[in-house]
Amino acid sequence: MRVDKFLNVVNITKRRAISEDMCKSGVIKINDKVAKASKEVKIGDIISLHFMQYTQEYKVLAIPSTKSIPKNTQNQYVEKL
């Protein structure tokens, strides 16, 4: 699954367009490498979001098979580091 779509499906970003813009501006890294929006996410990858004042990291635990998941099941797909 593409990183921009993954962030949207697991409710890290509100819209996929926001994820795409974050990728274009170099805010999102996968395993310490700047990621394009089309980069495929695999189980075990570490996704880093670099905001102005802090960095948030997530570990991919599973890839969702549906278009959206309930917010309360987010911890089945990503682990906040």
VOLO-465065 format. One line per field, with one value per atom (N, C-alpha, C, O): chain; atom name; x, y, z negated; residue number from 1. Coordinates in Angstrom, 1 decimal, m for minus. Layout:
chain	[A;...]
name	[CA;...]
c1	[X;...]
c2	[Y;...]
c3	[Z;...]
resi	[NUM;...]
***
This chain:
chain	[A;A;A;A;A;A;A;A;A;A;A;A;A;A;A;A;A;A;A;A;A;A;A;A;A;A;A;A;A;A;A;A;A;A;A;A;A;A;A;A;A;A;A;A;A;A;A;A;A;A;A;A;A;A;A;A;A;A;A;A;A;A;A;A;A;A;A;A;A;A;A;A;A;A;A;A;A;A;A;A;A;A;A;A;A;A;A;A;A;A;A;A;A;A;A;A;A;A;A;A;A;A;A;A;A;A;A;A;A;A;A;A;A;A;A;A;A;A;A;A;A;A;A;A;A;A;A;A;A;A;A;A;A;A;A;A;A;A;A;A;A;A;A;A;A;A;A;A;A;A;A;A;A;A;A;A;A;A;A;A;A;A;A;A;A;A;A;A;A;A;A;A;A;A;A;A;A;A;A;A;A;A;A;A;A;A;A;A;A;A;A;A;A;A;A;A;A;A;A;A;A;A;A;A;A;A;A;A;A;A;A;A;A;A;A;A;A;A;A;A;A;A;A;A;A;A;A;A;A;A;A;A;A;A;A;A;A;A;A;A;A;A;A;A;A;A;A;A;A;A;A;A;A;A;A;A;A;A;A;A;A;A;A;A;A;A;A;A;A;A;A;A;A;A;A;A;A;A;A;A;A;A;A;A;A;A;A;A;A;A;A;A;A;A;A;A;A;A;A;A;A;A;A;A;A;A;A;A;A;A;A;A;A;A;A;A;A;A;A;A;A;A;A;A]
name	[N;CA;C;O;N;CA;C;O;N;CA;C;O;N;CA;C;O;N;CA;C;O;N;CA;C;O;N;CA;C;O;N;CA;C;O;N;CA;C;O;N;CA;C;O;N;CA;C;O;N;CA;C;O;N;CA;C;O;N;CA;C;O;N;CA;C;O;N;CA;C;O;N;CA;C;O;N;CA;C;O;N;CA;C;O;N;CA;C;O;N;CA;C;O;N;CA;C;O;N;CA;C;O;N;CA;C;O;N;CA;C;O;N;CA;C;O;N;CA;C;O;N;CA;C;O;N;CA;C;O;N;CA;C;O;N;CA;C;O;N;CA;C;O;N;CA;C;O;N;CA;C;O;N;CA;C;O;N;CA;C;O;N;CA;C;O;N;CA;C;O;N;CA;C;O;N;CA;C;O;N;CA;C;O;N;CA;C;O;N;CA;C;O;N;CA;C;O;N;CA;C;O;N;CA;C;O;N;CA;C;O;N;CA;C;O;N;CA;C;O;N;CA;C;O;N;CA;C;O;N;CA;C;O;N;CA;C;O;N;CA;C;O;N;CA;C;O;N;CA;C;O;N;CA;C;O;N;CA;C;O;N;CA;C;O;N;CA;C;O;N;CA;C;O;N;CA;C;O;N;CA;C;O;N;CA;C;O;N;CA;C;O;N;CA;C;O;N;CA;C;O;N;CA;C;O;N;CA;C;O;N;CA;C;O;N;CA;C;O;N;CA;C;O;N;CA;C;O;N;CA;C;O;N;CA;C;O;N;CA;C;O;N;CA;C;O;N;CA;C;O;N;CA;C;O;N;CA;C;O;N;CA;C;O]
c1	[0.8;0.0;0.9;1.9;0.5;1.2;1.3;0.3;2.3;2.5;1.4;0.9;1.1;0.1;m1.3;m2.0;m1.6;m2.9;m2.9;m3.9;m1.8;m1.7;m1.9;m2.7;m1.3;m1.4;m2.9;m3.3;m3.5;m4.9;m5.8;m6.7;m5.6;m6.5;m6.3;m7.3;m5.1;m5.0;m5.2;m4.8;m5.8;m6.2;m5.0;m5.2;m3.9;m2.8;m3.0;m2.8;m3.4;m3.8;m5.2;m5.8;m5.8;m7.3;m7.6;m8.6;m6.8;m7.0;m5.8;m4.6;m6.0;m4.8;m4.0;m2.8;m4.7;m4.0;m3.0;m2.0;m3.4;m2.4;m1.2;m0.1;m1.4;m0.3;0.6;1.9;0.0;0.8;1.6;2.8;1.0;1.8;2.9;4.0;2.7;3.7;4.9;6.1;4.6;5.7;6.4;7.7;5.7;6.4;7.3;8.4;6.9;7.8;8.9;9.6;9.0;10.0;9.8;10.8;8.6;8.3;8.2;8.5;7.9;7.7;8.9;9.4;9.4;10.6;10.1;9.4;10.6;10.4;11.8;12.6;12.0;13.3;14.5;15.5;14.3;15.3;15.6;16.7;14.7;14.9;13.6;12.5;13.8;12.7;11.9;12.4;10.5;9.7;8.8;8.3;8.7;7.7;6.3;6.2;5.3;3.9;3.6;2.8;4.3;4.1;4.9;4.7;5.7;6.5;5.6;4.7;5.9;5.2;5.6;6.7;4.6;4.8;4.7;3.9;5.7;5.7;5.6;5.9;5.2;5.2;6.6;7.5;6.7;8.0;8.7;9.7;8.2;8.8;8.5;7.5;9.4;9.3;9.0;9.8;7.8;7.4;7.7;7.1;8.4;8.7;8.1;8.2;7.3;6.7;7.5;7.4;8.2;9.0;8.2;8.0;7.7;7.0;7.9;9.1;7.5;8.4;9.1;10.3;8.4;9.0;9.3;9.9;8.7;9.0;8.8;8.4;9.3;9.2;8.3;8.5;7.4;6.5;6.9;6.9;7.1;7.4;6.4;5.8;6.1;5.2;5.8;6.5;5.5;6.0;4.8;3.7;4.9;3.8;3.7;4.6;2.5;2.3;1.5;1.7;0.6;m0.2;m0.6;m0.7;m1.0;m1.5;m3.0;m3.5;m3.8;m5.3;m5.7;m5.1;m6.8;m7.3;m8.6;m9.1;m9.1;m10.3;m9.9;m8.8;m10.9;m10.6;m10.4;m9.7;m11.1;m11.0;m11.1;m11.8;m10.6;m10.7;m11.2;m11.0;m11.9;m12.3;m11.1;m10.1;m11.2;m10.1;m9.7;m8.5;m10.6;m10.2;m9.4;m8.9;m9.3;m8.5;m7.2;m6.5;m6.8;m5.6;m4.4;m3.4;m4.4;m3.3;m3.0;m1.9;m3.9;m3.6;m2.8;m2.2;m2.7;m2.0;m0.7;0.3;m0.7;0.6;0.8;m0.1;2.1;2.5;3.3;4.2;2.8;3.5;4.8;4.7;5.9;7.2;7.5;8.6]
c2	[m1.2;0.0;1.2;1.3;2.2;3.5;4.2;4.1;4.9;5.5;6.6;6.8;7.4;8.4;7.8;8.3;6.7;6.1;5.4;5.4;4.8;4.1;5.1;4.8;6.3;7.3;7.7;8.0;7.8;8.2;7.1;7.3;5.8;4.7;4.4;4.1;4.5;4.3;5.5;5.5;6.5;7.7;8.5;9.1;8.6;9.4;10.8;11.8;10.9;12.1;12.1;11.0;13.3;13.4;13.1;12.4;13.6;13.4;12.9;13.2;12.2;11.6;12.8;12.7;13.9;15.0;15.6;16.1;15.6;16.1;15.2;15.7;13.9;13.0;13.2;13.1;13.4;13.6;14.9;14.9;16.0;17.2;17.1;17.6;16.3;16.0;15.3;15.6;14.3;13.6;14.5;14.5;15.4;16.3;17.3;17.6;17.7;18.6;17.9;18.6;16.6;15.9;15.7;15.4;15.8;15.6;14.1;13.8;13.3;11.8;11.1;11.2;10.2;9.3;7.9;7.7;7.0;5.6;5.0;5.0;4.4;3.8;4.8;4.5;6.0;7.1;7.6;8.1;7.3;7.8;8.6;8.1;9.8;10.6;9.8;9.2;9.8;8.9;9.8;10.8;9.3;9.8;9.3;8.3;9.9;9.5;8.1;7.3;7.7;6.4;5.2;4.1;5.5;4.5;3.5;3.8;2.2;1.1;0.9;0.9;0.7;0.4;m1.1;m1.8;m1.6;m3.0;m3.2;m2.2;m4.3;m4.6;m4.5;m5.1;m3.8;m3.7;m2.4;m2.0;m1.6;m0.3;0.7;0.6;1.6;2.7;4.0;4.4;4.6;5.8;7.0;7.0;8.0;9.2;10.4;10.6;11.1;12.4;13.5;13.6;14.4;15.4;16.7;17.4;17.1;18.4;19.4;19.1;20.7;21.8;21.5;21.8;21.1;21.1;19.6;19.5;18.6;17.3;16.3;16.6;15.1;14.0;12.9;12.5;12.4;11.3;10.1;10.2;8.9;7.7;6.6;6.5;5.9;4.8;3.5;3.6;2.4;1.1;0.4;0.3;0.0;m0.7;m2.1;m2.9;m2.5;m3.8;m4.7;m5.9;m4.0;m4.7;m3.8;m2.6;m4.3;m3.5;m3.7;m4.8;m2.6;m2.7;m3.2;m2.9;m4.0;m4.5;m3.8;m4.0;m2.9;m2.1;m0.6;m0.2;0.1;1.6;2.4;3.4;2.0;2.8;1.8;0.8;2.2;1.4;2.3;3.5;1.8;2.6;3.1;2.4;4.3;4.9;4.0;4.0;3.3;2.5;1.3;0.6;0.9;m0.3;0.1;m0.7;1.4;1.9;1.2;0.9;0.8;0.2;m1.2;m1.8;m1.8;m3.1;m3.0;m3.9;m1.7;m1.5;m0.7;m1.0;0.2;1.0;1.0;1.0;1.1;1.2;2.6;2.8;3.4;4.7;4.5;3.9;5.0;4.8;6.0;6.1]
c3	[0.0;0.0;0.0;m0.7;0.7;0.8;m0.5;m1.3;m0.8;m2.1;m2.3;m3.4;m1.3;m1.5;m1.8;m2.6;m1.1;m1.4;m2.8;m3.5;m3.1;m4.4;m5.6;m6.5;m5.5;m6.6;m6.7;m7.8;m5.6;m5.6;m6.2;m7.0;m5.7;m6.1;m7.6;m8.3;m8.2;m9.6;m10.5;m11.7;m9.9;m10.6;m11.3;m12.3;m10.6;m11.1;m10.5;m11.2;m9.2;m8.6;m8.2;m8.0;m8.2;m7.9;m6.4;m6.1;m5.5;m4.1;m3.4;m3.8;m2.3;m1.5;m0.9;m0.7;m0.5;0.1;m0.9;m0.5;m2.2;m3.2;m3.2;m3.3;m3.2;m3.2;m2.0;m2.1;m0.8;0.4;0.3;0.7;m0.2;m0.4;m1.4;m1.2;m2.5;m3.4;m2.8;m3.1;m1.9;m1.2;m0.3;m0.2;0.4;1.4;0.7;1.2;m0.6;m1.3;m2.1;m2.8;m2.1;m2.7;m4.2;m5.0;m4.7;m6.1;m6.5;m7.7;m5.6;m5.9;m5.5;m4.3;m6.4;m6.1;m6.5;m7.4;m5.6;m5.9;m6.1;m5.2;m7.3;m7.6;m7.4;m6.8;m7.8;m7.8;m6.3;m6.1;m5.4;m4.0;m3.6;m3.9;m3.0;m2.6;m1.6;m0.7;m1.9;m1.0;m0.1;m0.5;1.1;2.0;1.7;1.0;2.2;1.9;2.4;1.8;3.4;4.1;3.4;3.8;2.4;1.8;1.1;0.4;1.3;0.8;m0.7;m1.0;m1.5;m3.0;m3.2;m2.7;m4.0;m4.3;m5.8;m6.6;m6.3;m7.7;m8.3;m7.7;m9.4;m10.1;m9.7;m10.4;m8.8;m8.4;m9.6;m10.3;m9.7;m10.7;m9.9;m9.0;m10.1;m9.4;m10.4;m11.5;m10.0;m10.8;m10.2;m9.0;m11.0;m10.6;m11.3;m12.5;m10.6;m11.2;m11.1;m10.1;m12.3;m12.4;m12.9;m13.1;m13.0;m13.3;m14.6;m14.7;m15.7;m17.0;m17.5;m18.5;m16.8;m17.3;m16.1;m15.0;m16.4;m15.4;m16.0;m17.1;m15.2;m15.7;m14.8;m13.6;m15.4;m14.7;m14.9;m16.0;m13.9;m13.9;m13.3;m12.3;m13.9;m13.3;m12.7;m13.4;m11.5;m10.8;m11.3;m11.2;m11.8;m12.3;m11.3;m11.3;m10.5;m9.6;m8.5;m8.7;m7.3;m6.2;m6.2;m6.1;m6.3;m6.2;m4.9;m3.8;m4.9;m3.6;m3.2;m2.1;m4.0;m3.7;m3.4;m3.7;m2.9;m2.6;m3.9;m3.8;m4.9;m6.2;m7.4;m7.2;m8.5;m9.7;m10.8;m10.8;m11.8;m12.9;m13.7;m13.8;m14.3;m15.0;m16.2;m16.5;m16.8;m18.0;m17.6;m18.5;m16.4;m15.9;m15.3;m14.8;m15.4;m14.9;m15.4;m14.7;m16.7;m17.3;m16.8;m17.1;m16.0;m15.4;m14.2;m13.7;m13.6;m12.3;m12.5;m11.8;m13.5;m13.8;m15.3;m16.1;m15.6;m17.0;m17.1;m16.4;m18.0;m18.2;m19.0;m20.1;m18.5;m19.2;m19.9;m20.6]
resi	[1;1;1;1;2;2;2;2;3;3;3;3;4;4;4;4;5;5;5;5;6;6;6;6;7;7;7;7;8;8;8;8;9;9;9;9;10;10;10;10;11;11;11;11;12;12;12;12;13;13;13;13;14;14;14;14;15;15;15;15;16;16;16;16;17;17;17;17;18;18;18;18;19;19;19;19;20;20;20;20;21;21;21;21;22;22;22;22;23;23;23;23;24;24;24;24;25;25;25;25;26;26;26;26;27;27;27;27;28;28;28;28;29;29;29;29;30;30;30;30;31;31;31;31;32;32;32;32;33;33;33;33;34;34;34;34;35;35;35;35;36;36;36;36;37;37;37;37;38;38;38;38;39;39;39;39;40;40;40;40;41;41;41;41;42;42;42;42;43;43;43;43;44;44;44;44;45;45;45;45;46;46;46;46;47;47;47;47;48;48;48;48;49;49;49;49;50;50;50;50;51;51;51;51;52;52;52;52;53;53;53;53;54;54;54;54;55;55;55;55;56;56;56;56;57;57;57;57;58;58;58;58;59;59;59;59;60;60;60;60;61;61;61;61;62;62;62;62;63;63;63;63;64;64;64;64;65;65;65;65;66;66;66;66;67;67;67;67;68;68;68;68;69;69;69;69;70;70;70;70;71;71;71;71;72;72;72;72;73;73;73;73;74;74;74;74;75;75;75;75;76;76;76;76;77;77;77;77;78;78;78;78;79;79;79;79;80;80;80;80;81;81;81;81]
***
